[in-house]
Amino acid sequence: MAVEEQSIEVVIPQRGFLERNRHRLRAFQRLLRSNPNMALGLGIVTLAVLMAALAPIISTTDPQALDPANRLKPPSAEAFFGTDSVGRDVFSRTIYGSRLSLAIGASVTVVTIMVGVVIGVVSGYYKLADNILMRFMDGLMAFPSFLLAIALVALLGASFQNVVIALSVVETPRVARIVRGSVLSLRERQYVEGAIAAGARPLRILAVHIFPNLVAPLTVQATFVFALAILVEAGLSFLGAGVPPYIPSWGNMMGDAKLFMQLAVWTIFFPGLFLSLTVLGANLVGDGLRDTLDPRLRRTG
């Protein structure tokens, strides 16, 4: 009697995204509960990003629309944050100003981290390049950062790209020095010396043994660069050396309002408030990441 062979197909259900990453989400929740300041900062930054992304929906009018007949009107139901000296809606300009500030902060952070990592790694691993690159970095750091940014923007011209270039030049030496110090310390570790003795190439040593250990300090430094870039850009625009005046930005708004502070304090209060909260949120996130990622602080905490 023949026995019929039957194939049994085993169906393994695929887990969803939340189920696959449930342990990571729980770890992230524990991190936020253990560090309420970081949770507050992350919430502020998240709200700022959402505000910038949804600016066309949240804003009530065109941020550049002029209405001289309603100039310097106080906050009301028609204009939540009042109007400025030429009748533009302060609420809409504040909302749209977040786009420029966050874009400059993110752009400067990306450029600074990328260039700073290259310079810092090369300087820390190759002694010959160290004497050349770091002396150049020291020369840049000898200038006051804000004055150097003003000089570069004045030389290049007022535009979004030139502001990003100027702020990146100002902040790159600090990132490069942090990376260089970490690389100099990591070079003395036994696993790096073992890899060198085993004949590993420098690029492999940098990619496998050194760069992964730079992620934590770079993550913390990136938050501070982001906050400082937003603050310095606002200072440049306040002085008229940043982005063109017709572009809505928190610095431009405060620069235009400085002549009318006693008559219409709301024209400078609301953009200054949003600027302060965004910078505060980024700094709180940076402090929380530093406390979490630095093992010395974990031991003393």
JORA-V701413 format. One record per backbone hydrogen bond with DSSP energy under -1.0 kcal/mol. NH is the residue of the N-H (numbers start at 1). CO is the residue of the C=O. E is the energy in kcal/mol with one decimal. If there is no record, write none. Layout:
# JORA-V701413
nh=NH co=CO e=E
nh=NH co=CO e=E
This chain:
# JORA-V701413
nh=20 co=16 e=-2.3
nh=21 co=17 e=-1.8
nh=22 co=19 e=-1.0
nh=25 co=21 e=-2.3
nh=26 co=22 e=-2.4
nh=27 co=23 e=-2.1
nh=28 co=24 e=-2.3
nh=29 co=25 e=-2.3
nh=30 co=26 e=-2.5
nh=31 co=27 e=-2.1
nh=32 co=28 e=-2.1
nh=33 co=29 e=-2.3
nh=34 co=30 e=-2.2
nh=39 co=35 e=-1.8
nh=40 co=36 e=-2.5
nh=41 co=37 e=-2.5
nh=42 co=38 e=-2.8
nh=43 co=39 e=-2.0
nh=44 co=40 e=-2.2
nh=45 co=41 e=-2.5
nh=46 co=42 e=-2.4
nh=47 co=43 e=-2.3
nh=48 co=44 e=-2.2
nh=49 co=45 e=-2.4
nh=50 co=46 e=-2.5
nh=51 co=47 e=-2.5
nh=52 co=48 e=-2.2
nh=53 co=49 e=-2.5
nh=54 co=50 e=-2.3
nh=55 co=52 e=-1.0
nh=58 co=54 e=-2.8
nh=59 co=55 e=-2.6
nh=65 co=62 e=-1.6
nh=67 co=86 e=-1.8
nh=70 co=67 e=-2.2
nh=71 co=68 e=-1.3
nh=72 co=84 e=-2.6
nh=76 co=79 e=-3.0
nh=82 co=79 e=-1.4
nh=83 co=73 e=-2.1
nh=84 co=88 e=-1.9
nh=87 co=84 e=-1.5
nh=90 co=82 e=-2.3
nh=93 co=89 e=-2.0
nh=94 co=90 e=-2.3
nh=95 co=91 e=-2.2
nh=96 co=92 e=-2.5
nh=97 co=93 e=-2.0
nh=101 co=97 e=-2.1
nh=102 co=98 e=-2.4
nh=103 co=99 e=-2.1
nh=104 co=100 e=-2.6
nh=105 co=101 e=-2.5
nh=106 co=102 e=-2.7
nh=107 co=103 e=-2.5
nh=108 co=104 e=-2.7
nh=109 co=105 e=-1.9
nh=110 co=106 e=-2.4
nh=111 co=107 e=-2.5
nh=112 co=108 e=-2.7
nh=113 co=109 e=-2.5
nh=114 co=110 e=-2.3
nh=115 co=111 e=-2.5
nh=116 co=112 e=-2.7
nh=117 co=113 e=-2.3
nh=118 co=114 e=-1.8
nh=119 co=115 e=-2.5
nh=120 co=116 e=-2.7
nh=121 co=117 e=-2.8
nh=122 co=118 e=-2.2
nh=123 co=119 e=-2.4
nh=124 co=120 e=-2.4
nh=125 co=121 e=-1.9
nh=126 co=122 e=-2.2
nh=130 co=126 e=-1.5
nh=131 co=127 e=-1.4
nh=133 co=129 e=-2.9
nh=134 co=130 e=-1.7
nh=136 co=132 e=-1.4
nh=137 co=133 e=-2.1
nh=138 co=134 e=-2.6
nh=139 co=135 e=-1.8
nh=140 co=136 e=-1.7
nh=141 co=137 e=-2.3
nh=142 co=138 e=-1.0
nh=143 co=140 e=-1.1
nh=148 co=144 e=-2.6
nh=149 co=145 e=-2.2
nh=150 co=146 e=-2.2
nh=151 co=147 e=-2.4
nh=152 co=148 e=-2.3
nh=153 co=149 e=-2.4
nh=154 co=150 e=-2.5
nh=155 co=151 e=-1.8
nh=156 co=152 e=-2.7
nh=157 co=153 e=-3.0
nh=163 co=159 e=-2.1
nh=164 co=160 e=-2.0
nh=165 co=161 e=-2.3
nh=166 co=162 e=-2.6
nh=167 co=163 e=-2.5
nh=168 co=164 e=-2.2
nh=169 co=165 e=-2.3
nh=170 co=166 e=-1.8
nh=171 co=167 e=-2.1
nh=172 co=168 e=-2.2
nh=175 co=171 e=-1.5
nh=176 co=172 e=-2.8
nh=177 co=173 e=-2.0
nh=178 co=174 e=-1.9
nh=179 co=175 e=-2.5
nh=180 co=176 e=-2.6
nh=181 co=177 e=-2.4
nh=182 co=178 e=-1.9
nh=183 co=179 e=-2.6
nh=184 co=180 e=-2.6
nh=185 co=181 e=-1.7
nh=186 co=182 e=-2.5
nh=187 co=183 e=-2.2
nh=189 co=186 e=-1.6
nh=193 co=189 e=-2.2
nh=194 co=190 e=-2.7
nh=195 co=191 e=-1.8
nh=196 co=192 e=-2.2
nh=197 co=193 e=-2.4
nh=198 co=194 e=-1.8
nh=199 co=196 e=-1.4
nh=200 co=195 e=-2.5
nh=205 co=201 e=-2.3
nh=206 co=202 e=-2.7
nh=207 co=203 e=-2.3
nh=208 co=204 e=-2.8
nh=209 co=205 e=-1.9
nh=210 co=205 e=-1.4
nh=211 co=206 e=-3.2
nh=214 co=211 e=-2.0
nh=218 co=214 e=-2.1
nh=219 co=215 e=-2.4
nh=220 co=216 e=-1.9
nh=221 co=217 e=-2.4
nh=222 co=218 e=-2.3
nh=223 co=219 e=-1.2
nh=224 co=220 e=-1.3
nh=225 co=221 e=-2.4
nh=226 co=222 e=-2.3
nh=227 co=223 e=-2.1
nh=228 co=224 e=-2.6
nh=229 co=225 e=-2.6
nh=230 co=226 e=-1.8
nh=231 co=227 e=-2.0
nh=232 co=228 e=-3.0
nh=233 co=229 e=-2.3
nh=234 co=230 e=-1.8
nh=235 co=231 e=-1.9
nh=236 co=232 e=-2.7
nh=237 co=233 e=-2.6
nh=238 co=234 e=-2.2
nh=239 co=235 e=-1.6
nh=241 co=236 e=-3.0
nh=247 co=244 e=-1.7
nh=253 co=249 e=-2.5
nh=254 co=250 e=-2.1
nh=255 co=251 e=-2.4
nh=256 co=252 e=-2.5
nh=257 co=253 e=-1.6
nh=260 co=257 e=-1.6
nh=264 co=260 e=-3.4
nh=267 co=264 e=-1.4
nh=268 co=265 e=-1.2
nh=269 co=265 e=-2.0
nh=270 co=266 e=-1.4
nh=272 co=268 e=-1.4
nh=273 co=269 e=-2.4
nh=274 co=270 e=-2.3
nh=275 co=271 e=-2.2
nh=276 co=272 e=-2.4
nh=277 co=273 e=-2.4
nh=278 co=274 e=-2.1
nh=279 co=275 e=-2.3
nh=280 co=276 e=-2.4
nh=281 co=277 e=-2.6
nh=282 co=278 e=-2.2
nh=283 co=279 e=-2.2
nh=284 co=280 e=-2.4
nh=285 co=281 e=-2.1
nh=286 co=282 e=-2.1
nh=287 co=283 e=-2.6
nh=288 co=284 e=-2.3
nh=289 co=285 e=-2.5
nh=290 co=286 e=-2.3
nh=291 co=287 e=-2.4
nh=292 co=288 e=-1.8
nh=293 co=289 e=-3.1
nh=294 co=290 e=-1.9
nh=298 co=294 e=-1.7
nh=299 co=295 e=-1.9
nh=300 co=296 e=-1.6
nh=301 co=297 e=-1.4
